[in-house]
Amino acid sequence: MARRRGFLAEMQHQARLSQQRQAAAQRQQAALVRQAETARRASERAAAAATRADAAERRRLEKEAADAHVAAQLAEVDQLNAELEDQYAELDDLLAATLDVDDFVDLESLRETAVHPPFPRVDLRVPTSATVIPDPPLPVKQAPEPVTSMFGRKQKEAAALAAVEQQYANDYWAWKAASDSLPERRAAAQQQHEAAEQNRLSQLAAAEAQYSAECAAREAEVAEKNNALDALIAGLGYGTVDAVQEYVGIVLANSVYPEWFPVTHDAEFDPATAELTLRVDLPAPDQVPAIKAYKYTKASDEITPVPATQKDIKDRYAAIVHNVALRSLHEVFEADRRGLIKSIAVEIGLDSTNPATGQPTRISLAAVATTREQFGELDLANVVPAATLTHLGAVVSKNPHGLVGIDPAGVRRL
């Protein structure tokens, strides 16, 4: 029974994964920034101290440095143990984590509206500035410089006047040449402006066409999703098989498991019996940490893991199987407010390799079937999951961590 997630369920699943990755990246980045800042400050302090230290001071500083190293190692141990405790808490609280969450999914909340970025080439909407070539200024005849010397006054005045006349003549002919060429230069400038403006308009048209196409693609994508949503809402109203399976897929895609311990689901709905058959895939036992704690040994200057006991390792994985089974039942029943699903048969297991044949095989670790009414009588906040599964008539592996399988067909069907 292998089904791919539906269109909308896959969207929800990928959105949840993206949120988990972003949160993890932000936590990691913040930790790296703190570590870098701490190291920088320590380096600056050490450099400043070394420059002013004499021999005795250096010995003191070396001892302080050694003590600081030990403190840093112990701090790393504390951090590793805190991270390990967080991982164990996530696994141990798999059932409790969902009890305070309303698993119902308001499908209307999944409706989307296309969001378009601003047009990227607003610069092309600004007309090209025309080059203005003004009329050249008329030449002005300047007055000759006054002659102050008394000797050769007349000759100097005549020379100054001649220079003024010559400059005026030069200015006039330059003005005339500029005036005569003005129509040609203005025509060339106008031609250049028209070419530049035509190029701008061509680029603008291309950019607007591309932007319109991208907007249309976004609109089409959103319309496709909303049409699928409309079809799902309508189908769920009639209780169709595909709609029920799609809705269950969305609900379970919303179920947030640790990113490093992914749990996946496949569901099939039988409208004749109103029973949902749910297959849940768990990560292999080796994905669960097998460490009790980390410790620092000063003599060897090493941080080493302390192995957990085999009993603790086996008990934790068995508890995961029990919690995931009850969690899956709870999430589906709670989300199905219309009561379309009357009963659920759950099989918990994983794909592995048969040690005898070397061939891929399915190992079932637990199977349980229950009705909505029977399950609704449970107070999951106060139960012992293993006892609850026994109460529901489940078949559970005696050693899930050892991948000792069960026959899921042995579970009581409803």
C-alpha positions in Angstrom: 0.0 0.0 0.0 2.2 2.8 -1.3 0.6 6.1 -2.0 2.3 9.4 -2.8 1.2 12.4 -0.9 -1.5 14.4 -2.6 -0.8 17.8 -4.1 -1.9 19.8 -1.2 -0.5 17.4 1.4 2.9 17.5 -0.2 2.8 21.3 -0.1 2.1 21.2 3.7 4.8 18.7 4.2 7.4 20.7 2.4 6.3 23.9 4.2 6.8 22.1 7.6 10.2 20.8 6.5 11.2 24.3 5.4 10.2 25.8 8.7 12.2 23.2 10.6 15.3 23.8 8.5 15.1 27.6 8.9 14.7 27.3 12.6 17.7 24.9 12.8 19.8 27.1 10.6 19.0 30.1 12.7 19.9 28.3 15.9 23.1 27.1 14.4 24.0 30.5 13.1 23.3 32.2 16.5 25.5 29.6 18.2 28.4 30.1 15.7 28.2 33.9 16.2 28.3 33.5 20.0 31.3 31.1 19.7 33.2 33.4 17.3 32.5 36.5 19.5 33.7 34.6 22.7 36.8 33.4 20.9 37.6 36.9 19.6 37.3 38.5 23.0 39.4 35.8 24.6 42.1 36.2 21.9 42.1 40.0 22.4 42.5 39.6 26.1 45.3 37.1 25.7 47.2 39.2 23.2 46.9 42.3 25.4 48.0 40.4 28.5 51.0 38.8 26.7 52.4 42.2 25.7 52.7 43.4 29.2 53.5 40.1 31.0 56.8 39.3 32.7 57.9 35.7 33.4 55.9 35.3 36.6 52.9 36.9 34.9 53.2 34.6 32.0 53.2 31.5 34.2 50.0 32.9 35.9 48.5 33.6 32.5 49.4 30.1 31.3 47.6 28.6 34.3 44.6 30.8 33.6 44.7 29.7 30.0 44.8 26.0 31.0 41.9 26.6 33.4 40.0 28.4 30.7 40.6 25.5 28.3 39.2 23.1 30.9 36.2 25.4 31.4 35.6 25.5 27.7 35.7 21.7 27.4 33.3 21.4 30.3 31.1 24.0 28.6 31.1 22.0 25.4 30.2 18.9 27.4 27.3 20.8 28.9 26.2 21.9 25.4 26.4 18.4 24.0 24.4 17.0 26.9 21.8 19.7 26.6 21.4 18.9 22.9 21.2 15.2 23.7 18.6 15.9 26.4 16.6 17.9 23.8 16.7 15.0 21.4 15.5 12.6 24.0 12.8 15.0 25.1 11.5 15.2 21.5 11.3 11.4 21.3 9.9 10.9 24.7 7.2 13.5 24.2 6.0 12.3 20.7 2.5 11.7 22.1 2.3 14.5 24.6 3.4 17.0 22.0 0.3 16.6 19.9 -2.3 16.6 22.7 -2.4 20.3 23.1 -2.6 20.9 19.4 -5.9 21.0 17.4 -5.1 18.8 14.5 -8.2 19.9 12.5 -7.1 21.7 9.3 -9.4 24.5 8.1 -9.0 23.9 4.3 -10.0 27.5 3.6 -6.8 28.6 5.4 -4.8 26.9 2.6 -6.3 29.1 -0.1 -3.6 31.2 -1.7 -3.3 34.6 -3.4 -0.7 35.3 -5.9 1.9 37.7 -4.6 3.9 39.5 -7.3 7.2 41.3 -6.8 7.6 44.9 -8.0 8.3 45.4 -11.6 12.2 45.1 -11.7 12.9 47.6 -14.5 11.1 50.8 -13.5 14.1 52.7 -14.9 12.9 51.8 -18.4 9.7 53.6 -17.7 11.6 56.9 -17.5 11.8 58.6 -21.0 15.3 59.2 -22.3 16.4 62.8 -21.8 16.8 64.7 -25.0 20.2 66.5 -25.6 19.5 70.2 -25.9 22.0 72.2 -28.1 21.5 75.9 -27.3 22.3 78.7 -29.7 25.9 79.8 -29.4 26.2 83.2 -27.7 26.9 86.2 -29.8 30.5 87.4 -29.7 31.1 90.6 -27.7 33.8 93.0 -28.6 35.9 93.8 -25.5 37.4 97.1 -24.6 41.1 97.3 -25.0 43.3 97.2 -21.9 44.2 100.7 -20.8 47.8 101.7 -21.4 49.4 103.2 -18.3 52.9 103.7 -19.7 53.8 107.2 -21.0 56.5 106.0 -23.4 55.2 104.7 -26.7 51.6 105.3 -25.6 50.1 105.7 -29.1 51.8 102.6 -30.4 50.7 100.5 -27.4 47.1 101.8 -27.6 47.0 100.9 -31.3 48.4 97.5 -30.7 45.8 96.9 -27.9 43.0 98.0 -30.1 44.2 95.8 -33.0 44.4 92.8 -30.6 40.8 93.4 -29.5 39.7 93.6 -33.1 41.5 90.4 -34.0 39.9 88.6 -31.0 36.5 89.9 -32.0 37.0 88.7 -35.5 38.1 85.2 -34.3 35.1 85.0 -32.0 32.8 86.1 -34.7 34.0 83.5 -37.2 33.8 80.8 -34.5 30.3 81.9 -33.7 29.3 81.9 -37.3 30.8 78.4 -37.8 28.9 77.1 -34.7 25.7 78.8 -35.9 26.0 77.4 -39.4 26.6 73.8 -38.0 23.7 74.1 -35.5 21.0 72.5 -37.7 23.2 69.6 -38.5 24.2 69.0 -34.9 20.7 69.4 -33.7 19.5 66.9 -36.3 22.2 64.4 -35.2 21.3 64.9 -31.5 17.6 64.3 -32.3 18.4 61.2 -34.3 20.5 59.9 -31.3 17.7 60.7 -28.9 15.1 58.9 -31.1 17.3 55.8 -31.4 17.9 55.7 -27.6 14.2 56.2 -27.0 13.3 53.4 -29.4 15.8 51.1 -27.7 14.3 52.0 -24.3 10.8 51.3 -25.5 11.9 48.0 -27.0 13.6 46.9 -23.7 10.6 48.1 -21.7 8.2 46.1 -23.9 10.4 43.0 -23.5 10.7 43.5 -19.7 7.0 44.1 -19.3 6.2 41.0 -21.4 8.5 38.9 -19.3 7.1 40.3 -16.1 3.5 39.7 -17.3 4.4 36.2 -18.2 5.9 35.6 -14.8 2.9 37.1 -13.1 0.6 35.0 -15.3 2.6 31.9 -14.3 2.2 32.7 -10.6 -1.5 33.4 -11.1 -1.8 30.1 -12.9 0.1 28.2 -10.2 -2.1 29.7 -7.5 -5.2 29.0 -9.5 -4.2 25.4 -9.9 -3.7 25.1 -6.1 -7.0 26.8 -5.3 -8.8 24.7 -7.9 -7.4 21.6 -6.3 -8.5 23.0 -2.9 -12.0 23.6 -4.2 -12.1 20.0 -5.6 -10.9 18.7 -2.2 -13.5 20.7 -0.2 -16.2 19.6 -2.5 -15.0 15.9 -2.5 -14.7 16.0 1.3 -18.3 17.2 1.5 -19.4 14.0 -0.3 -16.9 11.8 1.5 -15.1 10.6 -1.6 -12.2 8.3 -1.2 -9.6 10.6 -2.8 -10.8 13.6 -0.8 -10.7 11.7 2.5 -7.2 10.3 1.8 -6.0 13.8 0.7 -7.3 15.4 3.8 -5.7 12.8 6.0 -2.5 13.4 4.1 -2.7 17.1 4.9 -3.3 16.4 8.6 -0.4 14.1 8.9 1.8 16.3 6.8 1.1 19.0 9.5 2.3 16.6 12.2 5.7 17.9 13.2 8.2 15.2 14.0 11.9 16.0 14.6 13.6 16.7 11.3 16.3 14.2 12.2 13.7 11.5 13.0 11.2 11.7 10.1 8.0 9.7 10.3 5.9 9.2 7.2 2.4 8.0 6.6 0.3 6.3 3.8 -3.4 6.1 4.1 -6.2 4.3 2.2 -9.9 4.8 2.9 -12.6 2.2 2.4 -15.9 4.0 1.9 -17.8 0.7 2.3 -16.7 0.3 5.9 -15.6 3.9 6.6 -12.3 2.5 7.8 -8.9 4.1 7.2 -6.0 1.8 6.8 -2.9 3.7 7.9 0.7 2.6 7.4 3.3 4.5 9.4 7.0 4.3 8.5 9.6 4.8 11.3 13.3 5.5 11.0 15.5 2.6 11.9 16.6 2.1 15.5 20.1 3.3 14.7 18.7 6.8 14.2 18.0 7.0 17.9 21.0 8.2 19.9 22.6 5.4 21.9 24.4 7.7 24.3 23.6 8.2 28.0 25.7 11.4 28.3 29.0 13.0 27.3 31.9 13.4 29.7 35.3 15.2 29.8 38.4 13.5 31.0 41.0 16.1 32.0 44.0 13.7 32.0 43.5 12.9 28.3 41.8 16.2 27.4 39.1 14.2 25.6 35.3 14.5 25.4 33.8 11.1 25.0 30.3 9.6 24.9 29.0 7.3 27.7 27.0 4.6 26.0 23.4 4.1 27.2 22.4 0.7 28.6 20.9 -1.8 26.2 17.8 -1.7 28.3 17.4 2.0 27.9 18.0 1.9 24.2 15.5 -0.9 23.7 12.9 0.7 26.0 13.1 4.1 24.2 12.6 2.7 20.7 9.7 0.5 22.0 8.2 3.7 23.5 8.6 5.5 20.2 6.6 2.7 18.5 3.8 2.9 21.1 3.7 6.7 21.1 3.6 7.0 17.3 0.8 4.5 17.0 -1.4 6.4 19.5 -0.4 9.8 18.1 -1.4 8.8 14.6 -4.8 7.5 15.7 -5.4 10.7 17.8 -4.4 13.1 15.0 -6.7 11.6 12.4 -9.7 11.1 14.6 -9.4 14.6 16.0 -8.9 16.2 12.6 -12.0 14.4 11.1 -14.6 16.6 12.8 -17.3 15.3 10.4 -16.8 11.8 11.5 -16.3 10.4 8.0 -13.8 7.9 9.4 -15.5 5.4 11.7 -12.4 3.2 12.4 -8.7 3.2 11.8 -6.3 0.2 11.4 -2.7 1.3 11.9 0.4 -0.7 11.1 3.8 0.7 12.4 7.0 -0.6 10.8 9.9 0.2 8.5 11.5 -1.0 5.3 14.6 -3.0 5.9 16.7 -5.9 4.6 15.9 -9.5 5.4 19.1 -10.8 7.1 18.4 -14.3 5.8 17.8 -13.4 2.1 19.4 -10.0 1.7 16.2 -8.8 0.0 14.2 -5.7 0.9 11.4 -6.5 3.3 8.8 -4.8 5.4 9.2 -5.3 9.1 6.0 -4.6 11.1 6.5 -3.6 14.7 2.9 -2.9 15.8 -0.6 -3.1 14.5 -3.8 -1.9 16.1 -7.4 -1.3 15.0 -10.0 0.8 16.9 -13.3 2.6 16.4 -13.8 6.3 16.9 -16.1 5.5 19.9 -13.6 3.2 21.6 -10.7 5.6 21.0 -12.7 8.5 22.2 -13.0 7.0 25.6 -9.3 7.3 26.2 -7.6 10.1 28.2 -4.3 10.1 26.4 -2.8 12.6 28.8 -2.9 10.0 31.6 -2.3 6.7 29.8 0.7 4.3 29.7 0.9 3.9 25.9 2.0 0.2 26.0 -1.0 -0.6 28.3 -3.3 1.4 26.0 -2.3 -0.6 23.0 -2.9 -3.8 24.9 -6.3 -2.5 25.9 -7.1 -1.9 22.2 -6.1 -5.4 21.3 -2.9 -4.4 19.5 -0.2 -6.8 18.3 3.2 -5.3 19.3 6.7 -6.6 18.8 8.4 -7.8 21.9 11.7 -6.3 20.7 11.1 -3.4 18.2 14.7 -2.3 18.6 15.9 -5.7 17.5 13.6 -5.5 14.5 11.6 -8.5 15.7 8.6 -8.3 13.5 4.9 -9.2 14.0 2.2 -10.5 11.7 -0.1 -7.4 11.2 -2.8 -9.7 10.0 -3.1 -11.0 13.6 -4.7 -7.7 14.7 -8.4 -7.8 15.4 -10.2 -6.1 12.5 -13.3 -4.2 13.1 
